[in-house]
Amino acid sequence: IDSQNFAVNIIGNLSHQYATEMAKKEFVGKTYTFQDGKYNINIQDLNLYGSGENLVIQTALAGSLNGTVYLKGKPYYDPQTKMLSLKEV
């Protein structure tokens, strides 16, 4: 699926561009610390795309881990928390 035709359908449509912009706003530039400060990663860039019924999150990382990491899972909307998350990552 190319980025021009990707959309997340929940109650309405969420375009690929809007979903990516929102994810970047939330995560890019932030540093996350693990194991009591032993490891740090900074998210440099992020992209979203579809793969069958899965959502793929491509992240460029710097810090204790440098490179590109791909997370793939099934999008799930939780009506109680009003959050979109991934199952089976």
QUIKA-V659538 format. One record per residue. N is the residue number from 1. RES is the residue in three letters. SS is DSSP state (hx for helix, st for strand, lp for the rest). NEAR is the number of other C-alpha atoms within 12 Angstrom. Layout:
# QUIKA-V659538
n:res:ss:near
N:RES:SS:NEAR
N:RES:SS:NEAR
This chain:
# QUIKA-V659538
n:res:ss:near
1:ILE:lp:16
2:ASP:lp:13
3:SER:lp:20
4:GLN:lp:14
5:ASN:lp:15
6:PHE:lp:26
7:ALA:st:28
8:VAL:st:31
9:ASN:st:18
10:ILE:lp:17
11:ILE:lp:11
12:GLY:lp:8
13:ASN:st:14
14:LEU:st:19
15:SER:st:21
16:HIS:hx:26
17:GLN:hx:22
18:TYR:hx:20
19:ALA:hx:26
20:THR:hx:30
21:GLU:hx:18
22:MET:hx:17
23:ALA:hx:25
24:LYS:hx:23
25:LYS:hx:17
26:GLU:hx:16
27:PHE:hx:24
28:VAL:lp:24
29:GLY:lp:20
30:LYS:lp:21
31:THR:st:20
32:TYR:st:22
33:THR:st:16
34:PHE:st:14
35:GLN:lp:10
36:ASP:lp:8
37:GLY:lp:11
38:LYS:lp:12
39:TYR:st:16
40:ASN:st:19
41:ILE:st:27
42:ASN:st:25
43:ILE:st:31
44:GLN:st:26
45:ASP:st:27
46:LEU:st:31
47:ASN:st:32
48:LEU:st:35
49:TYR:st:34
50:GLY:st:30
51:SER:st:22
52:GLY:lp:16
53:GLU:lp:20
54:ASN:st:24
55:LEU:st:33
56:VAL:st:31
57:ILE:st:31
58:GLN:st:26
59:THR:st:29
60:ALA:st:25
61:LEU:st:25
62:ALA:st:22
63:GLY:st:21
64:SER:lp:18
65:LEU:lp:21
66:ASN:lp:17
67:GLY:st:18
68:THR:st:20
69:VAL:st:20
70:TYR:st:21
71:LEU:st:25
72:LYS:st:24
73:GLY:st:23
74:LYS:st:22
75:PRO:st:28
76:TYR:st:22
77:TYR:st:17
78:ASP:st:13
79:PRO:lp:11
80:GLN:lp:8
81:THR:lp:9
82:LYS:lp:11
83:MET:st:12
84:LEU:st:22
85:SER:st:24
86:LEU:st:19
87:LYS:st:17
88:GLU:lp:14
89:VAL:lp:15
